[in-house]
Amino acid sequence: MPDIEKRFLSYLRVEKGLSVNTLTAYQADLTKLMKFAQERDKDLLSLERDDIKDFIQHLHHSGLEARSIGRTLVTVRNLYKFLLLDGFLKRDPSANIETPKSWQSLPKFLIAEEVECLLNSPDTDTPTGLRDKAMLEVLYATGVRVSELVALKVSDINLEVGILTTLGKGSKERTVPVGKSAIEWVKKYLPVRSQVLQKKSSPHLFINSKGQPLSRSLFWKIIVGYGEKAKIGHITPHLLRHSFATHLLENGADLRSVQMMLGHSDISTTQIYTHITNERLKEIYKKFHPRA
């Protein structure tokens, strides 16, 4: 096979007059594409349209930003224009492939095993750990926003019925079911909460060592710390909300019910999670179908 990379870069340097920095960026993009091709036992000349589409999706799933993916796609398109002009190919496999400008950013989420590791991270032998365990369980069990979680009052959760009432955006009240595990951990936490308060009083469910409600920033630090402890990496409080919605849909929940639990005023906001589950289905199909 001709040395496509050298020919293409020479063409860009001599005929297009591109700068050194731009050529370096092109070379980095080419390296990614060639590595991807090798993993499929192919080369740059044998890649097909589906391969290029999969390559773009691969970059997306690897966490590359849309702008960087767009630049890489420009490199790929210019490469195949060059190969057509020089007679190496008769058809451009990159033609009419969607650019990431129109992509909607899909929220990240944890798989079930990662959620389990995160929920098991707090040391429940300590008052703080018991509180954190109850908080994480409630967050994953209900999908409430962090602002809603730290604003929860003891009276907002019915431990007997297994429901939680919260005020969402626009002061809209909604009721969300709470799972058995979260209910049990809240029950274990309440006596510790009383000990922290001693003779003081607070309507808030989750409090700090001074008996005051937790701030969003403190909860952020707490969940980031447990993410590192669970070896999941840097995570955000919203990650459990995304995981809650994704796991419900993956297990057969209908979109309207998930919309109501999340407190989305428009179902189109909730529909983004169907894109996640569709991508997961594609991955599972490709992995396990004998003729995929």
C-alpha positions as CSV (number, residue, x, y, z in Angstrom):
1,M,0.0,0.0,0.0
2,P,1.3,3.5,-0.8
3,D,2.4,5.7,2.1
4,I,-0.9,7.5,2.2
5,E,-0.1,9.5,5.3
6,K,3.1,11.0,3.9
7,R,1.6,11.8,0.5
8,F,-1.4,13.5,2.1
9,L,0.7,15.6,4.5
10,S,3.0,16.5,1.7
11,Y,0.0,17.6,-0.4
12,L,-1.3,19.8,2.5
13,R,2.2,21.3,3.1
14,V,3.2,22.0,-0.5
15,E,-0.1,22.6,-2.3
16,K,-2.3,23.9,0.5
17,G,0.4,25.7,2.3
18,L,-0.8,24.8,5.7
19,S,1.1,25.9,8.8
20,V,3.2,23.5,11.0
21,N,0.6,23.6,13.8
22,T,-2.2,22.7,11.4
23,L,-0.2,19.9,9.9
24,T,0.5,18.6,13.4
25,A,-3.2,18.6,14.1
26,Y,-3.9,16.8,10.8
27,Q,-1.3,14.2,11.6
28,A,-2.8,13.5,15.1
29,D,-6.2,13.0,13.5
30,L,-4.8,10.7,10.9
31,T,-3.1,8.6,13.6
32,K,-6.4,8.1,15.3
33,L,-8.1,7.0,12.1
34,M,-5.3,4.6,11.2
35,K,-5.3,3.1,14.7
36,F,-9.1,2.7,14.4
37,A,-8.7,1.0,11.0
38,Q,-6.0,-1.4,12.2
39,E,-8.3,-2.5,15.0
40,R,-10.7,-3.5,12.3
41,D,-8.0,-5.2,10.2
42,K,-8.3,-2.5,7.6
43,D,-6.4,0.4,6.2
44,L,-7.3,3.9,5.0
45,L,-8.2,2.7,1.5
46,S,-10.5,-0.1,2.7
47,L,-12.5,1.8,5.2
48,E,-16.2,2.1,4.3
49,R,-19.0,4.6,5.1
50,D,-20.1,2.6,8.2
51,D,-16.5,2.4,9.4
52,I,-16.2,6.2,9.2
53,K,-19.5,6.7,11.0
54,D,-18.4,4.2,13.7
55,F,-15.1,6.1,14.0
56,I,-16.9,9.4,14.7
57,Q,-19.1,7.7,17.2
58,H,-16.0,6.1,18.8
59,L,-14.5,9.6,19.3
60,H,-17.8,10.8,20.8
61,H,-18.0,8.0,23.3
62,S,-14.3,8.5,24.2
63,G,-15.3,11.9,25.6
64,L,-13.9,14.1,22.8
65,E,-15.8,17.4,22.5
66,A,-18.0,18.1,19.5
67,R,-15.6,20.8,18.2
68,S,-12.6,18.5,18.3
69,I,-14.6,15.7,16.6
70,G,-15.7,18.2,13.9
71,R,-12.1,19.1,13.2
72,T,-11.2,15.4,13.0
73,L,-14.0,14.9,10.5
74,V,-12.7,17.8,8.4
75,T,-9.3,16.0,8.3
76,V,-11.1,12.7,7.2
77,R,-13.0,14.5,4.5
78,N,-9.9,16.2,3.1
79,L,-8.0,12.9,3.2
80,Y,-10.6,11.2,1.0
81,K,-10.9,14.2,-1.3
82,F,-7.2,13.8,-1.8
83,L,-7.4,10.1,-2.4
84,L,-10.2,10.6,-5.0
85,L,-8.2,13.3,-6.8
86,D,-5.1,11.1,-6.9
87,G,-7.0,8.1,-8.2
88,F,-6.6,5.9,-5.1
89,L,-10.4,5.6,-4.7
90,K,-13.5,5.9,-6.8
91,R,-15.9,6.6,-3.9
92,D,-15.7,8.8,-0.9
93,P,-16.7,6.9,2.3
94,S,-16.9,10.1,4.3
95,A,-19.5,11.8,2.0
96,N,-22.6,13.2,3.7
97,I,-21.7,12.0,7.2
98,E,-23.4,14.1,9.8
99,T,-21.2,16.6,11.6
100,P,-21.3,16.8,15.4
101,K,-22.7,20.3,15.3
102,S,-26.2,18.9,15.2
103,W,-25.5,16.3,17.9
104,Q,-27.2,16.8,21.2
105,S,-24.8,16.3,24.1
106,L,-25.8,13.0,25.8
107,P,-25.6,12.9,29.5
108,K,-23.1,10.5,31.0
109,F,-24.4,7.8,33.4
110,L,-23.0,5.0,35.6
111,I,-23.6,1.3,34.9
112,A,-25.3,-0.7,37.6
113,E,-22.0,-2.1,38.9
114,E,-20.6,1.4,39.3
115,V,-23.7,2.6,41.1
116,E,-23.3,-0.3,43.5
117,C,-19.7,0.6,44.2
118,L,-20.6,4.3,44.8
119,L,-23.5,3.5,47.1
120,N,-21.2,1.1,49.1
121,S,-18.4,3.7,49.6
122,P,-19.6,5.5,52.8
123,D,-18.5,4.1,56.1
124,T,-21.8,3.4,57.7
125,D,-20.2,2.8,61.1
126,T,-19.8,6.6,61.4
127,P,-22.6,9.2,61.7
128,T,-21.3,11.1,58.7
129,G,-21.0,8.0,56.6
130,L,-24.5,6.9,57.6
131,R,-25.9,10.2,56.5
132,D,-24.0,10.1,53.2
133,K,-25.2,6.5,52.5
134,A,-28.8,7.6,53.1
135,M,-28.3,10.7,50.8
136,L,-26.8,8.7,48.0
137,E,-29.5,6.0,48.2
138,V,-32.2,8.6,48.1
139,L,-30.6,10.4,45.2
140,Y,-30.3,7.3,43.1
141,A,-33.7,6.0,44.2
142,T,-35.6,9.1,43.2
143,G,-33.6,11.0,40.6
144,V,-34.1,14.3,42.4
145,R,-31.9,17.3,41.6
146,V,-29.2,18.1,44.2
147,S,-30.9,21.4,45.0
148,E,-34.0,19.3,45.8
149,L,-32.1,16.8,47.8
150,V,-30.5,19.3,50.2
151,A,-33.8,21.1,50.6
152,L,-35.6,18.0,51.7
153,K,-37.4,18.2,55.0
154,V,-38.1,15.3,57.3
155,S,-41.8,15.8,56.6
156,D,-41.2,15.5,52.8
157,I,-40.6,11.8,52.9
158,N,-43.2,9.2,53.9
159,L,-41.3,6.2,55.1
160,E,-44.4,4.0,55.5
161,V,-45.8,4.6,52.1
162,G,-42.5,5.0,50.3
163,I,-42.9,8.3,48.6
164,L,-41.1,11.7,48.6
165,T,-42.6,15.1,47.9
166,T,-40.3,17.8,46.5
167,L,-40.5,21.3,44.9
168,G,-38.8,21.4,41.5
169,K,-38.2,24.2,39.0
170,G,-40.9,26.8,39.0
171,S,-41.9,25.7,42.5
172,K,-43.8,22.8,41.0
173,E,-44.5,20.1,43.5
174,R,-44.2,16.5,42.5
175,T,-44.3,13.1,44.2
176,V,-41.7,10.4,43.6
177,P,-41.6,6.8,44.7
178,V,-38.7,5.9,47.0
179,G,-37.3,2.3,46.9
180,K,-37.0,0.0,49.9
181,S,-33.3,0.3,50.2
182,A,-33.4,4.1,50.4
183,I,-36.2,3.9,52.9
184,E,-34.3,1.5,55.2
185,W,-31.1,3.7,55.1
186,V,-33.1,6.8,56.0
187,K,-34.6,5.0,58.9
188,K,-31.1,4.0,60.1
189,Y,-29.9,7.6,59.7
190,L,-32.7,9.4,61.5
191,P,-31.5,8.4,65.1
192,V,-28.1,9.7,64.2
193,R,-29.6,12.9,62.9
194,S,-31.3,13.3,66.3
195,Q,-28.0,12.9,68.1
196,V,-26.4,15.6,66.0
197,L,-29.2,18.0,66.7
198,Q,-29.4,17.2,70.4
199,K,-31.6,19.9,71.8
200,K,-31.6,22.0,68.6
201,S,-34.2,21.6,65.9
202,S,-34.1,21.6,62.1
203,P,-36.8,20.7,59.6
204,H,-34.2,19.6,57.0
205,L,-33.5,15.9,56.5
206,F,-29.8,16.0,55.7
207,I,-27.7,18.2,58.0
208,N,-24.1,18.8,58.8
209,S,-22.3,18.5,62.1
210,K,-23.7,21.8,63.3
211,G,-27.3,20.8,62.6
212,Q,-27.5,23.0,59.6
213,P,-28.8,21.9,56.1
214,L,-26.1,20.8,53.7
215,S,-25.1,23.2,50.9
216,R,-25.0,22.1,47.3
217,S,-21.2,22.8,47.2
218,L,-20.6,20.5,50.2
219,F,-22.6,17.7,48.7
220,W,-20.7,18.1,45.5
221,K,-17.4,17.6,47.4
222,I,-18.9,14.6,49.2
223,I,-20.0,12.8,46.0
224,V,-16.7,13.6,44.2
225,G,-14.8,12.1,47.1
226,Y,-16.9,8.9,47.1
227,G,-16.4,8.6,43.3
228,E,-12.7,8.6,43.8
229,K,-12.9,6.2,46.7
230,A,-15.0,3.8,44.5
231,K,-12.4,4.2,41.7
232,I,-15.0,5.5,39.3
233,G,-13.2,8.7,38.7
234,H,-14.5,12.2,38.8
235,I,-18.2,12.3,39.0
236,T,-20.9,14.9,39.4
237,P,-24.0,15.0,41.5
238,H,-26.2,15.0,38.4
239,L,-24.6,11.7,37.3
240,L,-26.9,9.7,39.6
241,R,-29.9,11.5,38.3
242,H,-28.9,10.6,34.8
243,S,-28.2,7.0,35.9
244,F,-31.7,6.9,37.6
245,A,-33.4,7.8,34.4
246,T,-31.3,5.6,32.1
247,H,-31.7,2.5,34.2
248,L,-35.5,3.0,34.5
249,L,-35.8,3.2,30.7
250,E,-33.5,0.3,30.2
251,N,-35.6,-1.8,32.4
252,G,-38.9,-1.0,30.6
253,A,-40.3,2.2,32.3
254,D,-42.4,4.3,30.0
255,L,-41.1,7.8,29.0
256,R,-44.0,9.7,30.5
257,S,-43.6,8.2,33.9
258,V,-39.8,9.0,33.9
259,Q,-40.7,12.5,32.8
260,M,-43.0,12.9,35.8
261,M,-40.4,11.5,38.3
262,L,-37.7,13.8,37.0
263,G,-40.0,16.8,37.0
264,H,-39.4,17.8,33.3
265,S,-42.0,20.2,32.0
266,D,-41.4,19.1,28.5
267,I,-41.1,15.4,27.5
268,S,-38.6,16.3,24.8
269,T,-36.1,17.0,27.7
270,T,-36.7,13.4,28.9
271,Q,-36.3,11.9,25.4
272,I,-32.6,12.5,25.5
273,Y,-32.4,9.4,27.7
274,T,-33.9,7.2,24.9
275,H,-30.9,8.1,22.8
276,I,-28.6,6.8,25.5
277,T,-30.6,3.5,25.8
278,N,-30.6,3.2,22.0
279,E,-26.8,3.5,21.9
280,R,-26.5,0.9,24.6
281,L,-28.8,-1.4,22.6
282,K,-26.6,-0.9,19.5
283,E,-23.5,-1.8,21.6
284,I,-25.1,-4.9,23.0
285,Y,-26.3,-5.9,19.5
286,K,-22.9,-5.5,18.0
287,K,-21.3,-7.4,20.9
288,F,-23.6,-10.4,21.0
289,H,-25.3,-10.8,17.7
290,P,-23.5,-13.5,15.7
291,R,-24.0,-11.6,12.4
292,A,-23.6,-8.0,13.6
